[in-house]
Amino acid sequence: MTGTHPPDWNQCLATGAPGIALLHIHAARAGTGSWSTAQRWAAAMTGHSIDAHADNSSLYLGAPAVAFVLHCAEQPAWAGTLDALDGHIATATQQRLARAHDRIDWQQLPTLGEFDLISGLTGIGAYLLHRRHDDLLREVLVYLVRLTQPLVVGGGTLPGWWSHHGPADRPSPQWPGGHCNLGMAHGIAGPLSLLSLAMRRGVTVSGQAASIDRICTWLDRWRCGSTPSIWWPEMISRSEWPTHTVRRETPPRPSWCYGTPGLARAQQLAGIALGDTRRQQHAERAFAACLTDPRQVDQLDNPTLCHGWAGLTVTASRIAEDSINDMGLADRVSYLREQTRAYAHHHKASGDGLLEGATGVDLALAATAATSPATPQWDTCLLLS
């Protein structure tokens, strides 16, 4: 905690103190670390200003990020801080929801940052699910139901989550007409997971089941490959949309953020929520096949949580826990942990952040250890549980 840190380091879950605090909280709960260390990292988060403005705060930045980590600790000493943060989060969420509903009323396309997991309302919903703030969560779910309904734009019909920006969430000449993002981090797999996890826990709103089914049917349309080795593209361009033809010929890397693992987990959760065992098994088979597909696995070249071996390991662990037929997934988790460890030894992660740094790798290894008691739903920030 010494030295110069970039702005927002104290409140950035992806790259800063909250991710490191989450690791130490897990260690303290598992008995492999000390609460005094966890408390020092909590102080690093809360000892500086925390942004709660609707334009800036999200699950990965500001008040929701800090509150998410403090809630994982389940320590009475932090209850007052959490309650104060919750008040600010509720105000910001209401403001963001109002703007989003206005945008839909005007039949305008969204930015990724309006709805996605990292910066948008899906991420806020993940926090509310984590904290069991069900009333406000239902308001987010109502918005997501509207998000899944088509929009008429320029005389044509597009999915309600079609962004008018490029993948970096800003206008791009490389993406004329915008794009449709499929991934867990920035695309429709995130809302699908949140809608499904909430339903699984009994938090529902009108149209929720239909929205889950609508997203799944849309993903079926863009499925590539043949059973069981099926895969999905990371995103759809405006030129691909009219012909329903994916120009990409090979699957992307098997990452949590964009690849088959995240999309398979989202659809497995959808199958569980809807009681659709056929869809659930289909998703589980797609995931199991990706683990033995060299076109996918050979693309992994780093140990990280976002798009490397650690993310694949955590996702595999959650899919294995819920799978109808094991398909050897439990044994594969042990293999993936060793691969993560080996890659972490030979290919050092960049920095100490959660998503792309050493902290995420260490947390994935600790949380998936056979003897480790789980920190309650720490991977809700990945919408895996």
N, C-alpha and C positions, 0 to 999 in steps of 0.2 A: 504493500500500500504506500510505497514511497515513490518519489520521482514525479515527473510531469505526465499527466494523463490528458487525453483529448477532451474537448467539451462533451458534456453529457455522460462521461465515463461512469459516474456514480449511479446513473439511472438507466443505463442501456443494457438490457438483458442479453442481447446478441454478442456484445463485445466487451462489456465492462463489469463493474463490481457485482451486479445482481446475479450474473451467471456463476461467478466464482463463489458468491455467498450460497447459492443453491447447492453447489458441490459440497461445501463444508457443512451445510445443514444436513444433507444426506449422510455424510460421514458421521456426524454427531448422532443422528438417529440410529445409524447402524452400529454404533459403538466402536467405530474405527477412527473416530476423530473426536475433538473436544468441542463442547458448547462455547467455551471461551473464544475459540477461533471463529466459530460461526457468528458470535456476537460482534467480534471486531469487524467482520465483513458486513454485517448488518449496519453497523455504525458508519461504515464507509458509504453505504447507500443513503442513509437517512441524515447524515451530518452535513449535507449540502442541500441547496434548493432542489425541489422536485417539481417538474413541470406537470400541470394538470389541465392545461389549455386544450380545448377540443381539437385545435388544428395540429397539435404537436404530440399529444400523448397517445400511446397505444400499448398493446400487450408487451411490446419489446422496447418501449421507451416511456419514461416518465412514471406517473403515479401508478398505472396498472402494472408495469413491470416490477416496481419495488414491492407493491402490495402482493403480487403473485408469489414472490419469493418469501416474503414474511409469512404468508398463509401456510406455505409448505412446512414451516417450522412448528406450527401449532404450539406456540409459546405464549402463555398468558401475559407476559411482560410486554408483548408487542400488540396486544389487542387494541389499546387506545390509539396507537399510530395507525393501525389498520382501519379502524372506524373512521378516523379523520380522512384518510386517503379515500375510503369508500364514498364519502360524501362528495368529494371533488370528482371522482370517477363517474358517479351517477349523473352529475350535472353535465359533464362533458359528453357522456353517452347520449343523453337526451338531446343535446344540441346537434350531435352528429346524426342521430336518427332523423331529426326534423329536416335537416338539409338533404339527407338521402331520400326521404319520402317526397320532398319538393322536386328533386331531380327526376324521380320516377314519374311524378304527376305531369311533368313537362316533357315526358318521353325522350329524355336525353340519356346518352350512354354514360356509364360510370367510369371513374378512374379505378385502377387496381387498389389504390390506397383507401378508397371508400369502403370496400368490402373484404379485403384479403385478411389472412391470418397475421401477417407481420405488422402491418400498419393500420388495418381497417377494422370494421365492426365485427367481423368473424373473430378476430383476436380478442376484442373486448368481450364478446360472447363467451369465449373460452375462459376468460378470467371470471366472468359471472357464474359460469358452470362450476368452476373451481371453488368459488366462494359460496356456492349455493344461494345466490341472490336470484331466486327463481322468477320473481315478478318482473324485474328489469330484463332478465334473460328472455322472458317471453316476448318482450317488446323487440328485442333483437331478432328473435325467431320470426316474428311477424314481418319484419323488414326482409329477412332472407327469403321468406315465402314469396314476397313481391319481386325480389331480385331474380328469382328463377322463372318468372313469367316473361314471355317474349316482348320485345319492343319493336314498334314500327318506326324505322328510321330511313329517311330518304326514299320512301316508297317501297322499301324492302323490310323483311322481318328478320331480326337478329335475336340471339339469346340475350336475356336481360343482364347478363354479366359480361357481355362483349364490351371491351374497353376501346375507346377511341384513341388510346395511346399505344406506343410500342411496349415491349416487355420491361423497359426501364421506367415505365409509368410517366413518360413524357412524349410529346409528338416526335415522330421519327420518319424521315423520308424512306427508310427501309421497310416501314410498315404502313403503307398507305391504306387508309380505312381501318386502322387499328388491328386488334387481334383478340382471340379468345384463348384464355390461359387455362390449362387443365390442372396445374400443379397444386400441391398441398400448401406451399408457402404463399403463393400469390394468385392461385387460380381457384377453380370451382370445387376441387377436391376438399379444400378447407371448409367452405360452407356445408358441403355434403357430410363431412365428419361431424361438424357441430350439430347440425340438424339431427343426425343419427344418434350421437351420444346423448343429447338432451332427451330424445324420445326414449332411448334405452333406460334413462333414469326417471322417466315418467313426467318430464316437463314438455308439454305439447301445446300447440296452438292450431287453430283451424287452417287446413291446407298443408300441414307439415308433411304428412305421409305422402300426399300427392307431389309435393316438391321434391322429396327424396327420390320418388319413382321417376319424376321428370328428369332429374339430373342423371340418374342411372341409365335411363333410356337414351339420353343424349350421348353419354359416354359409350354406350353400346354401338352407336352409329359411327363413332370415330375409332373404334377398336381396330387394331392392325394385327397381322400375323394370323396364325391358325392355332386351334386348340391342341395342346395346352399352352403353347408358346405364344401367347398373345401379349400385346403391348399397346401403349397409347402414346401419341406424340405429346411433346411438351406444350405446344400451342398451335392454334389454327390461324392462318392468315386470311385476309379478306378475299384474296384470289382463290384460295382453296375452298372457301365456304360454299359457293354456288354448285360446285361439282361433287362435294363431299369426298374429295380425293386428297389424300395426304402425300405430299411430295417426298417426304422423308422415307427412305427405303429400309433403314435399320433402326432398332430401338435405341432410345437414349440410355445413359448410364442408370443403373438401378439405385437411384438416390431417394431419400425421404422427400426432398423438396419438389422434385419434378418427375421422377421415374416411376416404374412399375410398383415398387414397394409402397410409396405413399398412396398411389391411386388404388392399389389392391386393398390396403387397409381401409381406406375410405369406403370402398364398395363392400368389404366384409362387414363393416359396421352398419352400413345401410341394410344389408341382408338380415343382420341380427335384429335391427330395429323394426323392420317390416315383417319379420318371421318368414322371410323368403330364403329357405335353405338352399335352393338352387343357385340363387345369386351369390350367396355366401360361399358355397363350395367353388363356384366359378372363379371368384376372386382369390380364394386360397390356392387353387390350382395354378392360376396365373402367377402368383407370387412364388410358389414352389418351383415352377418351371424357370423363372427368371434367375434363380440361384444356381442353376446348372447350365444356363445359356451363356456361352463364352462371348457372344456379341455384346451382352450387357455387362457381365461381371468383369471382363477384361478392361472395361473403361474406367473402373475404379482405380484412382491413382493417389488417393490421400486418405487419411484416417478419420476425417471430421464427421461431425454430427449432421450437418446440413446436407452435404452431397458426397459423403465418403462411407467408409466401412462402419464407423460408429453409428451413423443413422440407419444403415441397413441392419445392424445388429439389434438395435432397440426396436425397430419396426418388426423384425422377425420374432422377437420375444413376445410382443403384444399379439401378433397374428397367431403364433403358436398357442398362446393361452386360450384363445377363443375358437380355435379351429375345430371343425366337426370331426375330421379325420386327421390324425397327426401328420401323416405323410413324411415322417422323419424330421419335422421342423424343429422339435425340441433339441434333437441332436445337432441340427445345423446351427443352432444358436451358439453352442459351444465352439464349433468350428469358426463361426463368424467373429466371436470374441477373440480367438487366437489370431485371426487375420487382422483384426483391429489393433491388437497389441503389437503385432509384428510391423504393421505399417507405421504405427506411432513411433516405434523404435528407429526405423530406417528413414521415415519421411516425416520430419517434425512439422506439426501443425503451425500455421501462421498465427503467432500471438497466443494469448491466453483466454480468448473469448469462448462463449458457449457454442455458437453455431459453427464457427470455422476455426476454432482454436483448441488448445490442449485441454481446457476445462471441459468442453463437451465430450471429448474422447474419454477423459478420466471418469466423468459422470456416467457415461454409457457403460463402461467396463464395470464400474462399481454397482450400478443399478441392475445389471443383468447377471451378476454373479449368483450362482446357485444358492449360496448361503446368506445372501444379503437381504435383509428385510427392506421392503420397498418404502421409499418416501412417498406419502400419499399423492398419487397422480402428478408427480413432478412433470411427466411428459404430456400433461394437458397443454402445455405451451407448444407442443408439436401436434396437438390434436390426435394423439395416438391412444389416449385413455381418458 
